[in-house]
């Protein structure tokens, strides 16, 4: 069952607000990846490492296209 199917089954119609402090994806995809890609979550990320931040910005822009 996808995150979208689960949300529909539960009658959830909003967006989950996720704040990711230290958003650098060190070990792969973040735990909220499924709900983010299915547009169930709005993610606010904070990453002080400038190199990691630039990579996250690129991912964000690719998704918004």
N, CA, C and O atoms as a Maestro MAE file, in Angstrom:
{
 s_m_m2io_version
 :::
 2.0.0
}

f_m_ct {
 s_m_title
 :::
 protein
 m_atom[260] {
  # First column is atom index #
  i_m_mmod_type
  r_m_x_coord
  r_m_y_coord
  r_m_z_coord
  i_m_residue_number
  s_m_chain_name
  s_m_pdb_residue_name
  s_m_pdb_atom_name
  i_m_atomic_number
  :::
  1 25 0.853 -1.174 0.000 1 A "UNK " " N  " 7
  2 3 0.000 0.000 0.000 1 A "UNK " " CA " 6
  3 2 0.901 1.239 0.000 1 A "UNK " " C  " 6
  4 15 1.846 1.339 0.783 1 A "UNK " " O  " 8
  5 25 0.594 2.155 -0.872 2 A "UNK " " N  " 7
  6 3 1.377 3.389 -0.947 2 A "UNK " " CA " 6
  7 2 0.954 4.353 0.162 2 A "UNK " " C  " 6
  8 15 -0.103 4.196 0.774 2 A "UNK " " O  " 8
  9 25 1.790 5.334 0.401 3 A "UNK " " N  " 7
  10 3 1.461 6.364 1.391 3 A "UNK " " CA " 6
  11 2 0.186 7.096 0.991 3 A "UNK " " C  " 6
  12 15 -0.628 7.435 1.850 3 A "UNK " " O  " 8
  13 25 0.008 7.342 -0.297 4 A "UNK " " N  " 7
  14 3 -1.199 8.023 -0.787 4 A "UNK " " CA " 6
  15 2 -2.443 7.179 -0.503 4 A "UNK " " C  " 6
  16 15 -3.462 7.706 -0.058 4 A "UNK " " O  " 8
  17 25 -2.359 5.860 -0.760 5 A "UNK " " N  " 7
  18 3 -3.489 4.958 -0.490 5 A "UNK " " CA " 6
  19 2 -3.825 4.931 0.995 5 A "UNK " " C  " 6
  20 15 -4.998 4.941 1.370 5 A "UNK " " O  " 8
  21 25 -2.799 4.896 1.839 6 A "UNK " " N  " 7
  22 3 -3.027 4.877 3.279 6 A "UNK " " CA " 6
  23 2 -3.704 6.173 3.731 6 A "UNK " " C  " 6
  24 15 -4.651 6.138 4.517 6 A "UNK " " O  " 8
  25 25 -3.222 7.303 3.241 7 A "UNK " " N  " 7
  26 3 -3.824 8.592 3.601 7 A "UNK " " CA " 6
  27 2 -5.289 8.637 3.181 7 A "UNK " " C  " 6
  28 15 -6.141 9.119 3.928 7 A "UNK " " O  " 8
  29 25 -5.577 8.134 1.987 8 A "UNK " " N  " 7
  30 3 -6.955 8.125 1.489 8 A "UNK " " CA " 6
  31 2 -7.827 7.216 2.355 8 A "UNK " " C  " 6
  32 15 -8.953 7.576 2.695 8 A "UNK " " O  " 8
  33 25 -7.312 6.047 2.708 9 A "UNK " " N  " 7
  34 3 -8.050 5.108 3.547 9 A "UNK " " CA " 6
  35 2 -8.368 5.710 4.914 9 A "UNK " " C  " 6
  36 15 -9.448 5.495 5.463 9 A "UNK " " O  " 8
  37 25 -7.409 6.469 5.455 10 A "UNK " " N  " 7
  38 3 -7.597 7.082 6.766 10 A "UNK " " CA " 6
  39 2 -8.390 8.378 6.709 10 A "UNK " " C  " 6
  40 15 -8.726 8.951 7.746 10 A "UNK " " O  " 8
  41 25 -8.691 8.842 5.506 11 A "UNK " " N  " 7
  42 3 -9.443 10.080 5.355 11 A "UNK " " CA " 6
  43 2 -8.585 11.327 5.568 11 A "UNK " " C  " 6
  44 15 -9.111 12.410 5.825 11 A "UNK " " O  " 8
  45 25 -7.281 11.172 5.462 12 A "UNK " " N  " 7
  46 3 -6.362 12.299 5.656 12 A "UNK " " CA " 6
  47 2 -6.293 13.106 4.377 12 A "UNK " " C  " 6
  48 15 -5.960 12.568 3.321 12 A "UNK " " O  " 8
  49 25 -6.602 14.391 4.455 13 A "UNK " " N  " 7
  50 3 -6.626 15.236 3.267 13 A "UNK " " CA " 6
  51 2 -5.639 16.398 3.325 13 A "UNK " " C  " 6
  52 15 -5.579 17.195 2.389 13 A "UNK " " O  " 8
  53 25 -4.881 16.511 4.384 14 A "UNK " " N  " 7
  54 3 -3.964 17.638 4.530 14 A "UNK " " CA " 6
  55 2 -2.541 17.294 4.141 14 A "UNK " " C  " 6
  56 15 -2.283 16.334 3.414 14 A "UNK " " O  " 8
  57 25 -1.642 18.090 4.637 15 A "UNK " " N  " 7
  58 3 -0.214 17.859 4.458 15 A "UNK " " CA " 6
  59 2 0.441 17.734 5.828 15 A "UNK " " C  " 6
  60 15 0.127 18.488 6.750 15 A "UNK " " O  " 8
  61 25 1.333 16.796 5.948 16 A "UNK " " N  " 7
  62 3 2.124 16.652 7.159 16 A "UNK " " CA " 6
  63 2 3.288 17.628 7.048 16 A "UNK " " C  " 6
  64 15 3.937 17.713 6.006 16 A "UNK " " O  " 8
  65 25 3.545 18.349 8.105 17 A "UNK " " N  " 7
  66 3 4.655 19.295 8.132 17 A "UNK " " CA " 6
  67 2 5.861 18.591 8.751 17 A "UNK " " C  " 6
  68 15 5.813 18.170 9.907 17 A "UNK " " O  " 8
  69 25 6.935 18.465 7.983 18 A "UNK " " N  " 7
  70 3 8.153 17.808 8.450 18 A "UNK " " CA " 6
  71 2 9.258 18.847 8.515 18 A "UNK " " C  " 6
  72 15 9.492 19.570 7.546 18 A "UNK " " O  " 8
  73 25 9.934 18.925 9.645 19 A "UNK " " N  " 7
  74 3 11.106 19.786 9.769 19 A "UNK " " CA " 6
  75 2 12.300 18.865 9.968 19 A "UNK " " C  " 6
  76 15 12.367 18.120 10.945 19 A "UNK " " O  " 8
  77 25 13.235 18.923 9.038 20 A "UNK " " N  " 7
  78 3 14.409 18.054 9.052 20 A "UNK " " CA " 6
  79 2 15.631 18.899 9.383 20 A "UNK " " C  " 6
  80 15 16.159 19.605 8.524 20 A "UNK " " O  " 8
  81 25 16.077 18.821 10.637 21 A "UNK " " N  " 7
  82 3 17.265 19.562 11.074 21 A "UNK " " CA " 6
  83 2 18.467 18.659 10.853 21 A "UNK " " C  " 6
  84 15 18.543 17.559 11.398 21 A "UNK " " O  " 8
  85 25 19.408 19.142 10.042 22 A "UNK " " N  " 7
  86 3 20.528 18.299 9.634 22 A "UNK " " CA " 6
  87 2 20.070 17.406 8.497 22 A "UNK " " C  " 6
  88 15 20.162 16.182 8.583 22 A "UNK " " O  " 8
  89 25 19.580 18.016 7.440 23 A "UNK " " N  " 7
  90 3 18.883 17.318 6.360 23 A "UNK " " CA " 6
  91 2 19.789 16.553 5.393 23 A "UNK " " C  " 6
  92 15 19.292 15.940 4.448 23 A "UNK " " O  " 8
  93 25 21.090 16.575 5.608 24 A "UNK " " N  " 7
  94 3 22.026 15.878 4.724 24 A "UNK " " CA " 6
  95 2 21.692 14.384 4.688 24 A "UNK " " C  " 6
  96 15 21.784 13.715 5.717 24 A "UNK " " O  " 8
  97 25 21.307 13.849 3.525 25 A "UNK " " N  " 7
  98 3 20.925 12.429 3.434 25 A "UNK " " CA " 6
  99 2 22.150 11.513 3.430 25 A "UNK " " C  " 6
  100 15 22.585 11.061 2.371 25 A "UNK " " O  " 8
  101 25 22.699 11.242 4.597 26 A "UNK " " N  " 7
  102 3 23.933 10.468 4.735 26 A "UNK " " CA " 6
  103 2 23.738 9.000 4.380 26 A "UNK " " C  " 6
  104 15 24.571 8.412 3.690 26 A "UNK " " O  " 8
  105 25 22.654 8.410 4.844 27 A "UNK " " N  " 7
  106 3 22.426 6.966 4.672 27 A "UNK " " CA " 6
  107 2 21.335 6.653 3.663 27 A "UNK " " C  " 6
  108 15 20.606 5.676 3.835 27 A "UNK " " O  " 8
  109 25 21.204 7.442 2.632 28 A "UNK " " N  " 7
  110 3 20.170 7.189 1.643 28 A "UNK " " CA " 6
  111 2 18.971 8.085 1.835 28 A "UNK " " C  " 6
  112 15 19.088 9.203 2.339 28 A "UNK " " O  " 8
  113 25 17.831 7.595 1.436 29 A "UNK " " N  " 7
  114 3 16.603 8.390 1.477 29 A "UNK " " CA " 6
  115 2 16.146 8.602 2.921 29 A "UNK " " C  " 6
  116 15 16.308 7.722 3.766 29 A "UNK " " O  " 8
  117 25 15.576 9.770 3.195 30 A "UNK " " N  " 7
  118 3 15.094 10.028 4.555 30 A "UNK " " CA " 6
  119 2 13.840 9.205 4.853 30 A "UNK " " C  " 6
  120 15 13.174 8.742 3.927 30 A "UNK " " O  " 8
  121 25 13.511 9.019 6.138 31 A "UNK " " N  " 7
  122 3 12.354 8.197 6.491 31 A "UNK " " CA " 6
  123 2 11.024 8.726 5.956 31 A "UNK " " C  " 6
  124 15 10.070 7.961 5.815 31 A "UNK " " O  " 8
  125 25 10.950 10.004 5.663 32 A "UNK " " N  " 7
  126 3 9.703 10.603 5.165 32 A "UNK " " CA " 6
  127 2 9.655 10.643 3.638 32 A "UNK " " C  " 6
  128 15 8.769 11.286 3.076 32 A "UNK " " O  " 8
  129 25 10.568 9.988 2.967 33 A "UNK " " N  " 7
  130 3 10.673 10.046 1.506 33 A "UNK " " CA " 6
  131 2 9.356 9.693 0.804 33 A "UNK " " C  " 6
  132 15 8.950 10.382 -0.131 33 A "UNK " " O  " 8
  133 25 8.692 8.626 1.249 34 A "UNK " " N  " 7
  134 3 7.449 8.188 0.607 34 A "UNK " " CA " 6
  135 2 6.343 9.228 0.675 34 A "UNK " " C  " 6
  136 15 5.674 9.492 -0.324 34 A "UNK " " O  " 8
  137 25 6.150 9.816 1.836 35 A "UNK " " N  " 7
  138 3 5.082 10.808 1.959 35 A "UNK " " CA " 6
  139 2 5.448 12.116 1.265 35 A "UNK " " C  " 6
  140 15 4.572 12.878 0.859 35 A "UNK " " O  " 8
  141 25 6.750 12.370 1.132 36 A "UNK " " N  " 7
  142 3 7.199 13.577 0.412 36 A "UNK " " CA " 6
  143 2 6.980 13.415 -1.089 36 A "UNK " " C  " 6
  144 15 6.436 14.311 -1.734 36 A "UNK " " O  " 8
  145 25 7.393 12.297 -1.644 37 A "UNK " " N  " 7
  146 3 7.272 12.100 -3.091 37 A "UNK " " CA " 6
  147 2 5.818 11.968 -3.534 37 A "UNK " " C  " 6
  148 15 5.489 12.260 -4.684 37 A "UNK " " O  " 8
  149 25 4.953 11.533 -2.630 38 A "UNK " " N  " 7
  150 3 3.535 11.427 -2.975 38 A "UNK " " CA " 6
  151 2 2.767 12.692 -2.606 38 A "UNK " " C  " 6
  152 15 1.536 12.705 -2.610 38 A "UNK " " O  " 8
  153 25 3.497 13.746 -2.291 39 A "UNK " " N  " 7
  154 3 2.934 15.071 -1.999 39 A "UNK " " CA " 6
  155 2 1.964 15.064 -0.820 39 A "UNK " " C  " 6
  156 15 0.948 15.759 -0.825 39 A "UNK " " O  " 8
  157 25 2.300 14.264 0.188 40 A "UNK " " N  " 7
  158 3 1.521 14.248 1.413 40 A "UNK " " CA " 6
  159 2 2.202 15.114 2.466 40 A "UNK " " C  " 6
  160 15 1.558 15.591 3.400 40 A "UNK " " O  " 8
  161 25 3.507 15.314 2.310 41 A "UNK " " N  " 7
  162 3 4.266 16.078 3.293 41 A "UNK " " CA " 6
  163 2 4.910 17.303 2.661 41 A "UNK " " C  " 6
  164 15 5.339 17.284 1.507 41 A "UNK " " O  " 8
  165 25 4.961 18.347 3.438 42 A "UNK " " N  " 7
  166 3 5.726 19.545 3.090 42 A "UNK " " CA " 6
  167 2 6.949 19.516 3.994 42 A "UNK " " C  " 6
  168 15 6.814 19.458 5.216 42 A "UNK " " O  " 8
  169 25 8.139 19.556 3.408 43 A "UNK " " N  " 7
  170 3 9.365 19.416 4.178 43 A "UNK " " CA " 6
  171 2 10.119 20.740 4.227 43 A "UNK " " C  " 6
  172 15 10.347 21.394 3.209 43 A "UNK " " O  " 8
  173 25 10.493 21.103 5.435 44 A "UNK " " N  " 7
  174 3 11.388 22.238 5.644 44 A "UNK " " CA " 6
  175 2 12.681 21.634 6.156 44 A "UNK " " C  " 6
  176 15 12.705 21.015 7.219 44 A "UNK " " O  " 8
  177 25 13.754 21.812 5.403 45 A "UNK " " N  " 7
  178 3 15.034 21.249 5.793 45 A "UNK " " CA " 6
  179 2 16.019 22.327 6.195 45 A "UNK " " C  " 6
  180 15 16.025 23.426 5.640 45 A "UNK " " O  " 8
  181 25 16.842 21.998 7.157 46 A "UNK " " N  " 7
  182 3 17.910 22.883 7.589 46 A "UNK " " CA " 6
  183 2 19.199 22.098 7.518 46 A "UNK " " C  " 6
  184 15 19.340 21.065 8.172 46 A "UNK " " O  " 8
  185 25 20.140 22.583 6.726 47 A "UNK " " N  " 7
  186 3 21.431 21.915 6.596 47 A "UNK " " CA " 6
  187 2 22.530 22.965 6.603 47 A "UNK " " C  " 6
  188 15 22.644 23.736 5.650 47 A "UNK " " O  " 8
  189 25 23.353 23.015 7.667 48 A "UNK " " N  " 7
  190 3 24.411 24.017 7.749 48 A "UNK " " CA " 6
  191 2 25.617 23.732 6.855 48 A "UNK " " C  " 6
  192 15 26.377 24.650 6.546 48 A "UNK " " O  " 8
  193 25 25.809 22.481 6.433 49 A "UNK " " N  " 7
  194 3 26.926 22.146 5.553 49 A "UNK " " CA " 6
  195 2 26.592 22.656 4.150 49 A "UNK " " C  " 6
  196 15 25.653 22.172 3.519 49 A "UNK " " O  " 8
  197 25 27.355 23.627 3.668 50 A "UNK " " N  " 7
  198 3 27.023 24.285 2.400 50 A "UNK " " CA " 6
  199 2 27.038 23.335 1.207 50 A "UNK " " C  " 6
  200 15 26.205 23.461 0.310 50 A "UNK " " O  " 8
  201 25 27.960 22.399 1.185 51 A "UNK " " N  " 7
  202 3 28.032 21.441 0.076 51 A "UNK " " CA " 6
  203 2 26.793 20.534 0.066 51 A "UNK " " C  " 6
  204 15 26.191 20.303 -0.983 51 A "UNK " " O  " 8
  205 25 26.427 20.031 1.234 52 A "UNK " " N  " 7
  206 3 25.236 19.184 1.340 52 A "UNK " " CA " 6
  207 2 23.978 19.989 1.033 52 A "UNK " " C  " 6
  208 15 23.054 19.479 0.400 52 A "UNK " " O  " 8
  209 25 23.939 21.237 1.478 53 A "UNK " " N  " 7
  210 3 22.796 22.104 1.211 53 A "UNK " " CA " 6
  211 2 22.600 22.301 -0.293 53 A "UNK " " C  " 6
  212 15 21.470 22.261 -0.781 53 A "UNK " " O  " 8
  213 25 23.692 22.515 -1.028 54 A "UNK " " N  " 7
  214 3 23.612 22.707 -2.481 54 A "UNK " " CA " 6
  215 2 23.017 21.463 -3.156 54 A "UNK " " C  " 6
  216 15 22.219 21.588 -4.084 54 A "UNK " " O  " 8
  217 25 23.401 20.269 -2.695 55 A "UNK " " N  " 7
  218 3 22.842 19.029 -3.259 55 A "UNK " " CA " 6
  219 2 21.344 18.925 -2.974 55 A "UNK " " C  " 6
  220 15 20.565 18.523 -3.838 55 A "UNK " " O  " 8
  221 25 20.952 19.292 -1.755 56 A "UNK " " N  " 7
  222 3 19.534 19.256 -1.403 56 A "UNK " " CA " 6
  223 2 18.723 20.247 -2.224 56 A "UNK " " C  " 6
  224 15 17.598 19.954 -2.630 56 A "UNK " " O  " 8
  225 25 19.290 21.408 -2.465 57 A "UNK " " N  " 7
  226 3 18.603 22.408 -3.294 57 A "UNK " " CA " 6
  227 2 18.400 21.885 -4.709 57 A "UNK " " C  " 6
  228 15 17.355 22.126 -5.313 57 A "UNK " " O  " 8
  229 25 19.390 21.172 -5.246 58 A "UNK " " N  " 7
  230 3 19.274 20.610 -6.598 58 A "UNK " " CA " 6
  231 2 18.151 19.570 -6.640 58 A "UNK " " C  " 6
  232 15 17.349 19.555 -7.575 58 A "UNK " " O  " 8
  233 25 18.097 18.717 -5.642 59 A "UNK " " N  " 7
  234 3 17.036 17.703 -5.579 59 A "UNK " " CA " 6
  235 2 15.671 18.379 -5.506 59 A "UNK " " C  " 6
  236 15 14.732 17.968 -6.188 59 A "UNK " " O  " 8
  237 25 15.564 19.405 -4.687 60 A "UNK " " N  " 7
  238 3 14.308 20.129 -4.524 60 A "UNK " " CA " 6
  239 2 13.869 20.734 -5.850 60 A "UNK " " C  " 6
  240 15 12.700 20.616 -6.220 60 A "UNK " " O  " 8
  241 25 14.775 21.376 -6.571 61 A "UNK " " N  " 7
  242 3 14.433 22.009 -7.829 61 A "UNK " " CA " 6
  243 2 14.014 20.996 -8.877 61 A "UNK " " C  " 6
  244 15 13.110 21.267 -9.667 61 A "UNK " " O  " 8
  245 25 14.661 19.817 -8.900 62 A "UNK " " N  " 7
  246 3 14.290 18.765 -9.849 62 A "UNK " " CA " 6
  247 2 12.877 18.275 -9.574 62 A "UNK " " C  " 6
  248 15 12.136 17.981 -10.512 62 A "UNK " " O  " 8
  249 25 12.491 18.182 -8.318 63 A "UNK " " N  " 7
  250 3 11.149 17.717 -7.968 63 A "UNK " " CA " 6
  251 2 10.093 18.735 -8.341 63 A "UNK " " C  " 6
  252 15 8.981 18.368 -8.723 63 A "UNK " " O  " 8
  253 25 10.431 20.021 -8.235 64 A "UNK " " N  " 7
  254 3 9.467 21.073 -8.503 64 A "UNK " " CA " 6
  255 2 9.248 21.330 -9.982 64 A "UNK " " C  " 6
  256 15 8.381 22.125 -10.345 64 A "UNK " " O  " 8
  257 25 10.015 20.674 -10.843 65 A "UNK " " N  " 7
  258 3 9.871 20.897 -12.285 65 A "UNK " " CA " 6
  259 2 8.657 20.196 -12.819 65 A "UNK " " C  " 6
  260 15 8.377 20.273 -14.016 65 A "UNK " " O  " 8
  :::
 }
 m_bond[259] {
  # First column is bond index #
  i_m_from
  i_m_to
  i_m_order
  :::
  1 1 2 1
  2 2 3 1
  3 3 4 2
  4 3 5 1
  5 5 6 1
  6 6 7 1
  7 7 8 2
  8 7 9 1
  9 9 10 1
  10 10 11 1
  11 11 12 2
  12 11 13 1
  13 13 14 1
  14 14 15 1
  15 15 16 2
  16 15 17 1
  17 17 18 1
  18 18 19 1
  19 19 20 2
  20 19 21 1
  21 21 22 1
  22 22 23 1
  23 23 24 2
  24 23 25 1
  25 25 26 1
  26 26 27 1
  27 27 28 2
  28 27 29 1
  29 29 30 1
  30 30 31 1
  31 31 32 2
  32 31 33 1
  33 33 34 1
  34 34 35 1
  35 35 36 2
  36 35 37 1
  37 37 38 1
  38 38 39 1
  39 39 40 2
  40 39 41 1
  41 41 42 1
  42 42 43 1
  43 43 44 2
  44 43 45 1
  45 45 46 1
  46 46 47 1
  47 47 48 2
  48 47 49 1
  49 49 50 1
  50 50 51 1
  51 51 52 2
  52 51 53 1
  53 53 54 1
  54 54 55 1
  55 55 56 2
  56 55 57 1
  57 57 58 1
  58 58 59 1
  59 59 60 2
  60 59 61 1
  61 61 62 1
  62 62 63 1
  63 63 64 2
  64 63 65 1
  65 65 66 1
  66 66 67 1
  67 67 68 2
  68 67 69 1
  69 69 70 1
  70 70 71 1
  71 71 72 2
  72 71 73 1
  73 73 74 1
  74 74 75 1
  75 75 76 2
  76 75 77 1
  77 77 78 1
  78 78 79 1
  79 79 80 2
  80 79 81 1
  81 81 82 1
  82 82 83 1
  83 83 84 2
  84 83 85 1
  85 85 86 1
  86 86 87 1
  87 87 88 2
  88 87 89 1
  89 89 90 1
  90 90 91 1
  91 91 92 2
  92 91 93 1
  93 93 94 1
  94 94 95 1
  95 95 96 2
  96 95 97 1
  97 97 98 1
  98 98 99 1
  99 99 100 2
  100 99 101 1
  101 101 102 1
  102 102 103 1
  103 103 104 2
  104 103 105 1
  105 105 106 1
  106 106 107 1
  107 107 108 2
  108 107 109 1
  109 109 110 1
  110 110 111 1
  111 111 112 2
  112 111 113 1
  113 113 114 1
  114 114 115 1
  115 115 116 2
  116 115 117 1
  117 117 118 1
  118 118 119 1
  119 119 120 2
  120 119 121 1
  121 121 122 1
  122 122 123 1
  123 123 124 2
  124 123 125 1
  125 125 126 1
  126 126 127 1
  127 127 128 2
  128 127 129 1
  129 129 130 1
  130 130 131 1
  131 131 132 2
  132 131 133 1
  133 133 134 1
  134 134 135 1
  135 135 136 2
  136 135 137 1
  137 137 138 1
  138 138 139 1
  139 139 140 2
  140 139 141 1
  141 141 142 1
  142 142 143 1
  143 143 144 2
  144 143 145 1
  145 145 146 1
  146 146 147 1
  147 147 148 2
  148 147 149 1
  149 149 150 1
  150 150 151 1
  151 151 152 2
  152 151 153 1
  153 153 154 1
  154 154 155 1
  155 155 156 2
  156 155 157 1
  157 157 158 1
  158 158 159 1
  159 159 160 2
  160 159 161 1
  161 161 162 1
  162 162 163 1
  163 163 164 2
  164 163 165 1
  165 165 166 1
  166 166 167 1
  167 167 168 2
  168 167 169 1
  169 169 170 1
  170 170 171 1
  171 171 172 2
  172 171 173 1
  173 173 174 1
  174 174 175 1
  175 175 176 2
  176 175 177 1
  177 177 178 1
  178 178 179 1
  179 179 180 2
  180 179 181 1
  181 181 182 1
  182 182 183 1
  183 183 184 2
  184 183 185 1
  185 185 186 1
  186 186 187 1
  187 187 188 2
  188 187 189 1
  189 189 190 1
  190 190 191 1
  191 191 192 2
  192 191 193 1
  193 193 194 1
  194 194 195 1
  195 195 196 2
  196 195 197 1
  197 197 198 1
  198 198 199 1
  199 199 200 2
  200 199 201 1
  201 201 202 1
  202 202 203 1
  203 203 204 2
  204 203 205 1
  205 205 206 1
  206 206 207 1
  207 207 208 2
  208 207 209 1
  209 209 210 1
  210 210 211 1
  211 211 212 2
  212 211 213 1
  213 213 214 1
  214 214 215 1
  215 215 216 2
  216 215 217 1
  217 217 218 1
  218 218 219 1
  219 219 220 2
  220 219 221 1
  221 221 222 1
  222 222 223 1
  223 223 224 2
  224 223 225 1
  225 225 226 1
  226 226 227 1
  227 227 228 2
  228 227 229 1
  229 229 230 1
  230 230 231 1
  231 231 232 2
  232 231 233 1
  233 233 234 1
  234 234 235 1
  235 235 236 2
  236 235 237 1
  237 237 238 1
  238 238 239 1
  239 239 240 2
  240 239 241 1
  241 241 242 1
  242 242 243 1
  243 243 244 2
  244 243 245 1
  245 245 246 1
  246 246 247 1
  247 247 248 2
  248 247 249 1
  249 249 250 1
  250 250 251 1
  251 251 252 2
  252 251 253 1
  253 253 254 1
  254 254 255 1
  255 255 256 2
  256 255 257 1
  257 257 258 1
  258 258 259 1
  259 259 260 2
  :::
 }
}
